[in-house]
Amino acid sequence: MLKDDIIIAQKIMERSCSNYKKNLHHTTSAIYKQSNERMREYLKYFKDKKDILSVIASSDQILNMILEGAENIDAFDISSFPQYFMFLKLAAVKSLTREEYIEFFFDRITTDEKYDDMYDLISKNLSKDTKEFWDSLFHFYDWCEIYESALFSNDPISNSYTIGENKYLEETEFNKLKDLVDKVNINTCQSDFLDLSGKLTNKYDLVYLSNIIYYVNLLEYKKTLEKIDLKENGEILSYFYKKEDHVLEYFKENNYSFNQFEETTSGILVYKKSK
């Protein structure tokens, strides 16, 4: 798996292989650099949730989950690459100051050698496999070449917006997170969401699925969602960039509710298992 991931990543970097396919999300699809969701609006759902299942995506949500008290996180993604980025971010939290972290992941990145120095600091806190993956790229490329390559999504997102939406990027919260990173247990799984339920063995306080609902068959999504084993009062969250009544028609039962955010049409679909 690791060797295959490295080979494909290097081919994407050298442009001898494309990770753009008919389906936007697939086993080697691009890594999301940062979330463009209104995360402040739904952080309350993360509070004191100990056992969590979450899509990895940009991993910003996972960093906020840790800050809000997560102890065990099962993290999944259809693509093999986001897990390496998540562990890079986690190691960066431990290794860098808040200002360095923001510069490494959010500022305009150049060929300056300081990014190599930052990576050297981060790499000391990487697991063997994650370090091997990133070392294989840093050996040949600058961080700006890696970060601006097709390995990453180029979605136009304002850095200031993302920084503002992430609680963990506040000065005091970032320093709290430093102490929490080593206390959380994170397991990863590469899987399409629709194939995920048969691979799960845990019960969850919270399941976070971001906007996967936009990209799959709605009936199959609902069936898979309702197979996930929740603890008492456990919740499953699906993010909507815009409230869509024709989609919500599939989720009319009493154990579903839609929380629309103030002054916007975006919101969260919340599922609770019937008692």
C-alpha positions as YAML, in Angstrom:
chain: A
units: angstrom
residues:
- id: 1
  name: MET
  ca: [0.00, 0.00, 0.00]
- id: 2
  name: LEU
  ca: [2.64, 2.53, 1.08]
- id: 3
  name: LYS
  ca: [4.96, 1.73, -1.84]
- id: 4
  name: ASP
  ca: [2.06, 1.98, -4.29]
- id: 5
  name: ASP
  ca: [1.00, 5.32, -2.79]
- id: 6
  name: ILE
  ca: [4.53, 6.68, -3.12]
- id: 7
  name: ILE
  ca: [4.84, 5.54, -6.74]
- id: 8
  name: ILE
  ca: [1.51, 7.10, -7.71]
- id: 9
  name: ALA
  ca: [2.27, 10.33, -5.83]
- id: 10
  name: GLN
  ca: [5.62, 10.65, -7.58]
- id: 11
  name: LYS
  ca: [4.00, 10.02, -10.96]
- id: 12
  name: ILE
  ca: [1.41, 12.71, -10.23]
- id: 13
  name: MET
  ca: [4.21, 15.09, -9.28]
- id: 14
  name: GLU
  ca: [6.15, 14.41, -12.47]
- id: 15
  name: ARG
  ca: [2.89, 14.57, -14.49]
- id: 16
  name: SER
  ca: [3.24, 11.12, -15.98]
- id: 17
  name: CYS
  ca: [0.00, 10.13, -14.25]
- id: 18
  name: SER
  ca: [-3.22, 12.05, -13.72]
- id: 19
  name: ASN
  ca: [-5.43, 11.76, -10.66]
- id: 20
  name: TYR
  ca: [-8.31, 13.56, -12.38]
- id: 21
  name: LYS
  ca: [-10.97, 11.07, -13.39]
- id: 22
  name: LYS
  ca: [-14.63, 11.07, -14.36]
- id: 23
  name: ASN
  ca: [-15.59, 10.51, -10.73]
- id: 24
  name: LEU
  ca: [-14.36, 13.39, -8.58]
- id: 25
  name: HIS
  ca: [-13.65, 11.11, -5.63]
- id: 26
  name: HIS
  ca: [-11.69, 7.90, -6.09]
- id: 27
  name: THR
  ca: [-8.80, 5.93, -4.60]
- id: 28
  name: THR
  ca: [-6.12, 8.46, -5.62]
- id: 29
  name: SER
  ca: [-8.14, 11.68, -5.72]
- id: 30
  name: ALA
  ca: [-6.58, 14.98, -4.64]
- id: 31
  name: ILE
  ca: [-6.08, 16.04, -1.04]
- id: 32
  name: TYR
  ca: [-8.18, 18.92, 0.27]
- id: 33
  name: LYS
  ca: [-5.82, 21.49, 1.79]
- id: 34
  name: GLN
  ca: [-8.41, 23.14, 4.02]
- id: 35
  name: SER
  ca: [-12.10, 23.08, 4.81]
- id: 36
  name: ASN
  ca: [-14.48, 25.59, 3.24]
- id: 37
  name: GLU
  ca: [-17.35, 24.71, 5.59]
- id: 38
  name: ARG
  ca: [-18.92, 27.01, 8.18]
- id: 39
  name: MET
  ca: [-17.33, 24.96, 10.93]
- id: 40
  name: ARG
  ca: [-18.01, 27.40, 13.75]
- id: 41
  name: GLU
  ca: [-21.72, 26.74, 13.23]
- id: 42
  name: TYR
  ca: [-21.49, 23.05, 14.08]
- id: 43
  name: LEU
  ca: [-18.58, 22.81, 16.53]
- id: 44
  name: LYS
  ca: [-21.13, 22.38, 19.33]
- id: 45
  name: TYR
  ca: [-21.78, 18.85, 18.05]
- id: 46
  name: PHE
  ca: [-18.12, 17.92, 18.65]
- id: 47
  name: LYS
  ca: [-18.12, 18.90, 22.33]
- id: 48
  name: ASP
  ca: [-17.17, 16.05, 24.68]
- id: 49
  name: LYS
  ca: [-17.69, 13.33, 22.04]
- id: 50
  name: LYS
  ca: [-15.16, 10.61, 22.91]
- id: 51
  name: ASP
  ca: [-15.59, 7.97, 20.21]
- id: 52
  name: ILE
  ca: [-15.86, 9.38, 16.69]
- id: 53
  name: LEU
  ca: [-16.03, 8.19, 13.11]
- id: 54
  name: SER
  ca: [-15.06, 10.88, 10.60]
- id: 55
  name: VAL
  ca: [-14.18, 11.35, 6.98]
- id: 56
  name: ILE
  ca: [-10.61, 12.69, 6.76]
- id: 57
  name: ALA
  ca: [-10.95, 15.24, 3.92]
- id: 58
  name: SER
  ca: [-8.73, 18.22, 4.87]
- id: 59
  name: SER
  ca: [-8.50, 16.87, 8.46]
- id: 60
  name: ASP
  ca: [-9.36, 20.32, 9.89]
- id: 61
  name: GLN
  ca: [-12.53, 18.87, 11.43]
- id: 62
  name: ILE
  ca: [-10.50, 16.11, 13.06]
- id: 63
  name: LEU
  ca: [-8.12, 18.61, 14.64]
- id: 64
  name: ASN
  ca: [-11.11, 20.45, 16.09]
- id: 65
  name: MET
  ca: [-12.60, 17.15, 17.33]
- id: 66
  name: ILE
  ca: [-9.40, 16.45, 19.28]
- id: 67
  name: LEU
  ca: [-9.56, 19.93, 20.78]
- id: 68
  name: GLU
  ca: [-13.18, 19.34, 21.85]
- id: 69
  name: GLY
  ca: [-12.36, 16.13, 23.70]
- id: 70
  name: ALA
  ca: [-12.18, 13.22, 21.25]
- id: 71
  name: GLU
  ca: [-10.31, 10.20, 22.59]
- id: 72
  name: ASN
  ca: [-10.74, 7.64, 19.77]
- id: 73
  name: ILE
  ca: [-11.20, 8.54, 16.11]
- id: 74
  name: ASP
  ca: [-11.77, 6.13, 13.25]
- id: 75
  name: ALA
  ca: [-10.84, 8.21, 10.21]
- id: 76
  name: PHE
  ca: [-11.69, 7.12, 6.67]
- id: 77
  name: ASP
  ca: [-11.40, 8.45, 3.14]
- id: 78
  name: ILE
  ca: [-11.96, 7.01, -0.31]
- id: 79
  name: SER
  ca: [-8.53, 8.32, -1.37]
- id: 80
  name: SER
  ca: [-5.31, 6.87, 0.01]
- id: 81
  name: PHE
  ca: [-3.56, 10.27, 0.23]
- id: 82
  name: PRO
  ca: [-5.51, 12.29, 2.87]
- id: 83
  name: GLN
  ca: [-4.32, 10.09, 5.74]
- id: 84
  name: TYR
  ca: [-0.71, 11.16, 5.08]
- id: 85
  name: PHE
  ca: [-1.76, 14.81, 5.09]
- id: 86
  name: MET
  ca: [-3.71, 14.38, 8.34]
- id: 87
  name: PHE
  ca: [-0.69, 12.89, 10.09]
- id: 88
  name: LEU
  ca: [1.50, 15.66, 8.63]
- id: 89
  name: LYS
  ca: [-0.82, 18.26, 10.16]
- id: 90
  name: LEU
  ca: [-0.91, 16.47, 13.50]
- id: 91
  name: ALA
  ca: [2.89, 16.30, 13.60]
- id: 92
  name: ALA
  ca: [3.07, 19.97, 12.58]
- id: 93
  name: VAL
  ca: [0.87, 20.94, 15.52]
- id: 94
  name: LYS
  ca: [3.37, 19.24, 17.84]
- id: 95
  name: SER
  ca: [6.45, 20.61, 16.07]
- id: 96
  name: LEU
  ca: [5.68, 24.21, 15.07]
- id: 97
  name: THR
  ca: [4.43, 27.39, 16.62]
- id: 98
  name: ARG
  ca: [0.97, 28.57, 15.57]
- id: 99
  name: GLU
  ca: [2.57, 31.21, 13.33]
- id: 100
  name: GLU
  ca: [4.84, 28.63, 11.67]
- id: 101
  name: TYR
  ca: [1.92, 26.24, 11.21]
- id: 102
  name: ILE
  ca: [-0.17, 28.91, 9.49]
- id: 103
  name: GLU
  ca: [2.80, 29.88, 7.32]
- id: 104
  name: PHE
  ca: [3.42, 26.26, 6.32]
- id: 105
  name: PHE
  ca: [-0.18, 25.39, 5.43]
- id: 106
  name: PHE
  ca: [-1.97, 28.65, 4.69]
- id: 107
  name: ASP
  ca: [0.36, 31.47, 3.61]
- id: 108
  name: ARG
  ca: [1.70, 32.00, 0.11]
- id: 109
  name: ILE
  ca: [4.43, 29.36, -0.08]
- id: 110
  name: THR
  ca: [7.72, 30.03, -1.86]
- id: 111
  name: THR
  ca: [10.92, 28.10, -2.58]
- id: 112
  name: ASP
  ca: [12.51, 29.52, 0.58]
- id: 113
  name: GLU
  ca: [14.62, 26.96, 2.46]
- id: 114
  name: LYS
  ca: [12.74, 27.75, 5.67]
- id: 115
  name: TYR
  ca: [10.02, 25.32, 4.55]
- id: 116
  name: ASP
  ca: [12.58, 22.52, 4.38]
- id: 117
  name: ASP
  ca: [13.67, 23.47, 7.89]
- id: 118
  name: MET
  ca: [10.05, 23.37, 9.06]
- id: 119
  name: TYR
  ca: [9.58, 19.96, 7.47]
- id: 120
  name: ASP
  ca: [12.71, 18.70, 9.22]
- id: 121
  name: LEU
  ca: [11.09, 19.68, 12.52]
- id: 122
  name: ILE
  ca: [7.76, 18.09, 11.57]
- id: 123
  name: SER
  ca: [9.35, 14.87, 10.31]
- id: 124
  name: LYS
  ca: [10.73, 14.10, 13.77]
- id: 125
  name: ASN
  ca: [7.15, 13.54, 14.91]
- id: 126
  name: LEU
  ca: [5.99, 11.47, 11.95]
- id: 127
  name: SER
  ca: [5.41, 7.73, 12.03]
- id: 128
  name: LYS
  ca: [7.75, 5.60, 9.91]
- id: 129
  name: ASP
  ca: [5.28, 5.15, 7.03]
- id: 130
  name: THR
  ca: [4.11, 8.76, 6.94]
- id: 131
  name: LYS
  ca: [7.69, 10.01, 7.06]
- id: 132
  name: GLU
  ca: [8.66, 7.68, 4.22]
- id: 133
  name: PHE
  ca: [5.78, 9.01, 2.11]
- id: 134
  name: TRP
  ca: [6.65, 12.69, 2.58]
- id: 135
  name: ASP
  ca: [10.43, 12.11, 2.46]
- id: 136
  name: SER
  ca: [9.97, 10.53, -0.97]
- id: 137
  name: LEU
  ca: [8.53, 13.83, -2.21]
- id: 138
  name: PHE
  ca: [10.71, 16.30, -0.29]
- id: 139
  name: HIS
  ca: [13.78, 14.48, -1.62]
- id: 140
  name: PHE
  ca: [12.97, 15.71, -5.13]
- id: 141
  name: TYR
  ca: [10.71, 18.75, -4.70]
- id: 142
  name: ASP
  ca: [10.27, 21.94, -2.69]
- id: 143
  name: TRP
  ca: [7.20, 22.23, -0.47]
- id: 144
  name: CYS
  ca: [5.73, 24.86, -2.79]
- id: 145
  name: GLU
  ca: [6.02, 22.43, -5.73]
- id: 146
  name: ILE
  ca: [4.36, 19.68, -3.73]
- id: 147
  name: TYR
  ca: [1.60, 21.88, -2.30]
- id: 148
  name: GLU
  ca: [0.75, 23.47, -5.65]
- id: 149
  name: SER
  ca: [0.80, 20.18, -7.55]
- id: 150
  name: ALA
  ca: [-2.17, 18.07, -8.68]
- id: 151
  name: LEU
  ca: [-1.63, 15.97, -5.57]
- id: 152
  name: PHE
  ca: [-3.69, 18.67, -3.84]
- id: 153
  name: SER
  ca: [-7.04, 20.18, -4.71]
- id: 154
  name: ASN
  ca: [-6.85, 23.74, -6.03]
- id: 155
  name: ASP
  ca: [-10.27, 24.82, -4.73]
- id: 156
  name: PRO
  ca: [-10.25, 28.62, -4.29]
- id: 157
  name: ILE
  ca: [-10.69, 29.12, -0.54]
- id: 158
  name: SER
  ca: [-9.74, 32.24, 1.36]
- id: 159
  name: ASN
  ca: [-7.05, 31.47, 3.92]
- id: 160
  name: SER
  ca: [-8.44, 34.13, 6.25]
- id: 161
  name: TYR
  ca: [-11.87, 32.46, 6.06]
- id: 162
  name: THR
  ca: [-10.45, 29.04, 6.87]
- id: 163
  name: ILE
  ca: [-8.34, 30.37, 9.73]
- id: 164
  name: GLY
  ca: [-11.38, 32.15, 11.14]
- id: 165
  name: GLU
  ca: [-13.56, 29.02, 10.95]
- id: 166
  name: ASN
  ca: [-11.06, 26.77, 12.76]
- id: 167
  name: LYS
  ca: [-11.09, 27.06, 16.52]
- id: 168
  name: TYR
  ca: [-7.83, 25.13, 16.78]
- id: 169
  name: LEU
  ca: [-6.01, 27.97, 14.98]
- id: 170
  name: GLU
  ca: [-6.65, 30.43, 17.81]
- id: 171
  name: GLU
  ca: [-3.45, 31.05, 19.77]
- id: 172
  name: THR
  ca: [-4.59, 29.60, 23.10]
- id: 173
  name: GLU
  ca: [-6.49, 26.71, 21.48]
- id: 174
  name: PHE
  ca: [-3.52, 25.75, 19.29]
- id: 175
  name: ASN
  ca: [-1.34, 25.50, 22.38]
- id: 176
  name: LYS
  ca: [-3.98, 23.33, 24.08]
- id: 177
  name: LEU
  ca: [-4.08, 21.09, 21.03]
- id: 178
  name: LYS
  ca: [-0.33, 20.50, 21.27]
- id: 179
  name: ASP
  ca: [-0.90, 18.71, 24.57]
- id: 180
  name: LEU
  ca: [-3.86, 16.69, 23.28]
- id: 181
  name: VAL
  ca: [-2.48, 15.26, 20.03]
- id: 182
  name: ASP
  ca: [-0.60, 12.38, 21.67]
- id: 183
  name: LYS
  ca: [-3.56, 11.49, 23.88]
- id: 184
  name: VAL
  ca: [-5.97, 10.60, 21.05]
- id: 185
  name: ASN
  ca: [-6.06, 7.21, 19.36]
- id: 186
  name: ILE
  ca: [-6.52, 7.49, 15.59]
- id: 187
  name: ASN
  ca: [-7.16, 4.54, 13.27]
- id: 188
  name: THR
  ca: [-7.39, 5.02, 9.51]
- id: 189
  name: CYS
  ca: [-9.25, 3.14, 6.82]
- id: 190
  name: GLN
  ca: [-9.31, 3.71, 3.06]
- id: 191
  name: SER
  ca: [-12.88, 3.11, 1.98]
- id: 192
  name: ASP
  ca: [-15.82, 4.41, 0.02]
- id: 193
  name: PHE
  ca: [-18.50, 5.41, 2.53]
- id: 194
  name: LEU
  ca: [-21.02, 3.02, 0.96]
- id: 195
  name: ASP
  ca: [-18.65, 0.12, 1.66]
- id: 196
  name: LEU
  ca: [-17.72, 1.26, 5.15]
- id: 197
  name: SER
  ca: [-20.36, -0.19, 7.48]
- id: 198
  name: GLY
  ca: [-19.13, -3.78, 7.14]
- id: 199
  name: LYS
  ca: [-15.61, -2.70, 8.19]
- id: 200
  name: LEU
  ca: [-16.63, -0.99, 11.43]
- id: 201
  name: THR
  ca: [-16.41, -2.71, 14.81]
- id: 202
  name: ASN
  ca: [-16.95, 0.22, 17.19]
- id: 203
  name: LYS
  ca: [-19.88, 2.23, 18.52]
- id: 204
  name: TYR
  ca: [-19.75, 6.00, 18.14]
- id: 205
  name: ASP
  ca: [-20.85, 9.13, 19.98]
- id: 206
  name: LEU
  ca: [-20.47, 11.10, 16.77]
- id: 207
  name: VAL
  ca: [-20.11, 10.40, 13.06]
- id: 208
  name: TYR
  ca: [-19.06, 13.24, 10.76]
- id: 209
  name: LEU
  ca: [-19.56, 12.75, 7.00]
- id: 210
  name: SER
  ca: [-18.99, 16.26, 5.63]
- id: 211
  name: ASN
  ca: [-20.75, 16.61, 2.23]
- id: 212
  name: ILE
  ca: [-20.44, 12.99, 1.02]
- id: 213
  name: ILE
  ca: [-24.21, 13.09, 0.60]
- id: 214
  name: TYR
  ca: [-23.69, 15.21, -2.55]
- id: 215
  name: TYR
  ca: [-21.76, 12.48, -4.37]
- id: 216
  name: VAL
  ca: [-23.60, 9.21, -3.76]
- id: 217
  name: ASN
  ca: [-26.97, 7.60, -4.37]
- id: 218
  name: LEU
  ca: [-29.25, 8.99, -1.66]
- id: 219
  name: LEU
  ca: [-31.06, 5.73, -0.92]
- id: 220
  name: GLU
  ca: [-27.76, 3.86, -0.57]
- id: 221
  name: TYR
  ca: [-26.38, 6.71, 1.57]
- id: 222
  name: LYS
  ca: [-29.36, 6.47, 3.91]
- id: 223
  name: LYS
  ca: [-29.11, 2.66, 4.19]
- id: 224
  name: THR
  ca: [-25.38, 2.84, 4.98]
- id: 225
  name: LEU
  ca: [-25.83, 5.67, 7.45]
- id: 226
  name: GLU
  ca: [-28.48, 3.73, 9.38]
- id: 227
  name: LYS
  ca: [-26.24, 0.65, 9.63]
- id: 228
  name: ILE
  ca: [-23.60, 2.51, 11.66]
- id: 229
  name: ASP
  ca: [-23.61, 1.48, 15.31]
- id: 230
  name: LEU
  ca: [-24.26, 4.52, 17.50]
- id: 231
  name: LYS
  ca: [-24.09, 4.86, 21.26]
- id: 232
  name: GLU
  ca: [-27.09, 6.18, 23.14]
- id: 233
  name: ASN
  ca: [-27.64, 9.80, 22.03]
- id: 234
  name: GLY
  ca: [-25.05, 9.33, 19.27]
- id: 235
  name: GLU
  ca: [-25.42, 11.53, 16.20]
- id: 236
  name: ILE
  ca: [-24.46, 11.43, 12.52]
- id: 237
  name: LEU
  ca: [-23.85, 14.75, 10.77]
- id: 238
  name: SER
  ca: [-24.11, 15.46, 7.04]
- id: 239
  name: TYR
  ca: [-23.08, 18.90, 5.79]
- id: 240
  name: PHE
  ca: [-25.15, 20.91, 3.28]
- id: 241
  name: TYR
  ca: [-23.64, 23.91, 1.53]
- id: 242
  name: LYS
  ca: [-27.20, 24.82, 0.60]
- id: 243
  name: LYS
  ca: [-30.48, 23.49, 1.93]
- id: 244
  name: GLU
  ca: [-32.00, 21.33, -0.80]
- id: 245
  name: ASP
  ca: [-35.59, 20.31, -0.15]
- id: 246
  name: HIS
  ca: [-35.60, 17.59, -2.82]
- id: 247
  name: VAL
  ca: [-32.70, 15.89, -1.01]
- id: 248
  name: LEU
  ca: [-34.23, 16.32, 2.44]
- id: 249
  name: GLU
  ca: [-37.37, 14.56, 1.18]
- id: 250
  name: TYR
  ca: [-35.41, 11.32, 1.60]
- id: 251
  name: PHE
  ca: [-34.88, 12.09, 5.31]
- id: 252
  name: LYS
  ca: [-38.33, 12.96, 6.65]
- id: 253
  name: GLU
  ca: [-38.47, 10.53, 9.59]
- id: 254
  name: ASN
  ca: [-38.51, 11.87, 13.15]
- id: 255
  name: ASN
  ca: [-34.95, 10.73, 13.83]
- id: 256
  name: TYR
  ca: [-33.69, 13.22, 11.22]
- id: 257
  name: SER
  ca: [-33.55, 16.97, 11.69]
- id: 258
  name: PHE
  ca: [-32.04, 19.81, 9.68]
- id: 259
  name: ASN
  ca: [-30.24, 22.62, 11.46]
- id: 260
  name: GLN
  ca: [-30.03, 25.59, 9.08]
- id: 261
  name: PHE
  ca: [-27.37, 28.11, 10.03]
- id: 262
  name: GLU
  ca: [-28.37, 31.71, 10.65]
- id: 263
  name: GLU
  ca: [-28.14, 34.17, 7.75]
- id: 264
  name: THR
  ca: [-27.30, 31.43, 5.27]
- id: 265
  name: THR
  ca: [-28.87, 28.49, 3.44]
- id: 266
  name: SER
  ca: [-26.19, 26.02, 4.57]
- id: 267
  name: GLY
  ca: [-26.72, 23.66, 7.46]
- id: 268
  name: ILE
  ca: [-26.32, 20.23, 9.06]
- id: 269
  name: LEU
  ca: [-28.56, 17.18, 8.68]
- id: 270
  name: VAL
  ca: [-28.55, 15.34, 12.02]
- id: 271
  name: TYR
  ca: [-29.48, 11.68, 12.37]
- id: 272
  name: LYS
  ca: [-30.20, 10.05, 15.72]
- id: 273
  name: LYS
  ca: [-31.02, 6.35, 15.99]
- id: 274
  name: SER
  ca: [-34.60, 5.64, 17.05]
- id: 275
  name: LYS
  ca: [-34.99, 4.27, 20.57]
...
